[in-house]
């Protein structure tokens, strides 16, 4: 459901039962102005007109549980944050009467009823909450204020079977902590005024509900008076995205089950509320519960994955539009976000000038080019790189491609170690062709070979647009950075369980996949599989983060549905999987990384919606 459909609706006329049934099924709050002005209570309970005497007359001797707290007028759901004091309803009304006549005076300065005498030295605030008038679960203490039902009526549009009717009354004003109710709720204001702030159930991650196993699991763990945004960073979004209504005497608010709300009441405000089960709740409590739970969790998980990918894609799009963030030039080679340096020739980007024919073949001599730009620190780093690379060249002459064919197959598992040592000694990333040559020296040349049909159909890097060339560079250079230990494949900040801002610059590969349309990505992967097969193999098997794998497979699905592609999808898959000695391993790697992404999303779901930290056993 779109956010625009979740806006509270206001009605000046009472709905018919059929109209209210539609409102109820929509699960969106609604305000009914003047809903209960026909009630006897509307005129008889007004404290300014002697209404407290009427309440005493109806139910004065009844014993009620009054909430008492030292936290000002703020009442928290956790029972450890307040006391419940059993007193007569009449005594509570006397306290409310005296408090209203001494507005602004501390309760400890007011002459207390005898039952409150032992608390006179404490600065306490009182609130009568959820005092039963009616309950379908009948107990000896379930509905002490049942005589009050004489002055109230169930609204004619409410045709559902009511579970409970409750009485609420503040003394010096009150504020409740943010929480939701497990029932549909119709809150009716008899006297006074209430402000209600509310959020849809989907806002739970921003409200940090208490753990599901707690006694107050329907309450937010955030102190709504003095929120700690460092501890609860997502709560800032909740404070910027709530709806609120002001309810005055005679008004009623329909608040659907599961909607979080925080209520502020004026002094001596009296309200009645009706609770009844939703249609969803009525389906619970059967042998289907475990299945429904799995379905609900799976749905939450799918939504969370979609949200993570969409947020990342949006960040990438915004970064492309704004030209990317300003970064240190020394970090440029391994990061696609550094758009300025990627516009430079590749030799400038990686700090190497290729001699001979510029292809960077194994055995060609190389010299460091002068840095394009940079401060004194950059110049010093450049001089160090020059010395390191000259030393590396004198000590390590690369083996020929012919020799590489005789490397045992088992050495493939050691390829990143050997390449890392050689690359670190060189002190810089290698150009595209030299990276490929270095890979093949360790693992042997591609078994697939170049597909001439690919080039015959003009699917080659020579026909690439500038953005595609930059993307190809980034993918190849990311393998280089992985070899040199500059990047951590699993450092996926996009799924941070604390909800911090996503970091697209930490995900260069995922960033490339997200920024390209399906035809462009197909062309790039085809060229990699032919011109840089071992680099492509390393990219898929060793360098995909969970997020990158998720986005890549989504792009595959988009390719499957794309009509305008340079290469038939069946042949595309055949070509890219032919790079691997065992295509099943590549497929298994993609599935494994996708499941790791889902596991991280599940952590967010459990933490955000249930306040539970889980260990999925996946990275």
C-alpha positions, 0 to 999 in steps of 0.5 A: 500500500502506498504511503498516500493511502495511509493518511488519516481520513476525517468524517463530519458525519457518522458512517453507516455500518457498511461504510465503516466496514470498508474503513475498517478493512482499509486498516487506516485511521479515521476521525469522526467529528462529534461522534458521541455528542448524543451520549448522556455522558457527553453532558453528564460527565463534564467536570466543569459542570459537576460531572465528577459527582455523576461518576461518583454516584454511578461507581464511587465505591468501586476499586480501581488500579491507578498508575503512579509515577515519578517521571513527571506526567509521562507514563511508560508501558513497562510496569517497572516504570510505575506503580499501580495503587488500588484505591476507590474510584471516589478517592481518585475523583477527589484527587482529580477535583483538587488537582483541577482546582490547583492547576500548576501546583505540584501534587505533593503540595495538594491535600491528598485523600486519606488513601494517598497520605503515605505518598504526600512527600513524593512528587507523584503523578497519577493516571487512571488507565484502562479501567474496565467497564466491560470485558468479554473475559469476565473475572472478579476484577475485570470491569469495576466501572460497569455501572458507567455503561448506563451513560454510554452507547456503542456507536451504531456503525460498530457492528463487530463484537466488542471485546472490551470497553475501558475508562481513561482519565488524566489528572494533571495531564498525561503522556503515554509511551509509544505503543500499539494495541492488539485490537482495533480501537475506537477512542472516544473523548467525553471531556477534555482534549487529546493529541494522538501521534501515530505511525503505521505498523511498517514503521516498527523498525524506526520505533524500536519495539521492545523484545517480543518476549517481554511483558511490554513487547507492544511498546517502543523502547525509545524514551519518547521525551528524551530520545537518544538518537545515538542509540536509536538512530532510526527513531529520527526518521520516526519523529519526522514522519508521523501523523497527528490529530487533535481530538476534542470532546465529542470526537472519536478516532478509529485506530486500527490494530497494530498502529503505533500511537503516542497520546498526550492528554490535557488535565482532567481529560475523560475518554472511553475506548472500545476494543474488538478483534480484527479479521486477521486476529480472528484467524489466529490460534489455530493449527495454521499459526506456524505456517502463517508465521513463516509466511509473514516472516518471508513477506517481511524478508522480501520487503526488506530485501527489496528496500535495501536494493532500492535504497542502494539503487537510489543512492547510486543514481543520486551519486551519478547525478551529482557527480559522486562524492569527493574522495582521496585521489589515492583511493581512486583505482578500486572505487567506481564512485571516484568518477573524476579519476575514471575519466582519465586514461587508464594509465593515469588511473593506475599510475602505469605507462604501458610501453610496446603496443600499450596492451600490457602483455606479460613480459612487457616493460613498464614505467610509472607515469607522472601523477596527473594531480595530487598534493605532496603526500600523493607525490611522495607515494608516487616516488615510493611506488616508482622505487618499489616497482623498479625493485619488483621488476629486477627481482621477479621476471614474469613467467611466460604464458607457455609455462603457465599451462603446466601449473598444477590445477591445485594451484588455482586455489593459491592464485590470489596469494601469489598474485597478491604478493606480486601486486603488493611488491609492485606497489600499484594496481595493474592495467586490465590486460596485465591483470589478466596475464597475471591471473593466467600465469597462476591458473592457466589460460582460459579453457573457453577461448575467444568466441569469434561470433561474439566479436562478429556481432560487435559485442566488444569493448571497442563499441562500448560507451564511456560509461560502459568502459568505466564500468568494465575498468571498475570490475577488473580493478576490483579484482586487483584490489581484492588480490592486494587485500584492499577490499573486503568482499563481506564488508556490506554496510548496506545491511547494517542492522542499526539502520545507518545510511547505506554506503554505496562507495563501499560496494563498487561492484554492486554499484556497477551492477546497479547503475547499468541497464540490462543490455549494457551489463550483458555486453560488459559480462560477455566481453569480460568472459572472452577477453578477461576470462580468469578475471571474470572467474575471480570476480564471480567466485571470490569478489562478489559481496552478498549485495552484489550477488543479489543485484546481479541475479536481479539483473539476470532476471531483467535480461531474461525479460528484455527484448532488446539485447545484443546476444540471446540469453541462452547463448549468453549464459552458455558463454559466461558459464563456459569460463568456469571449469565447473559451472555448478560451482559458479551457480552455487557461489551466486546462490550462497552469496544471495542467501547471505544477503537474505540472512543479513536482511533477516537480521534487520527484520528481526531487530527492527520488528521484534527487538531480537538480535539473531545469529543466522550463521551466515556472513 
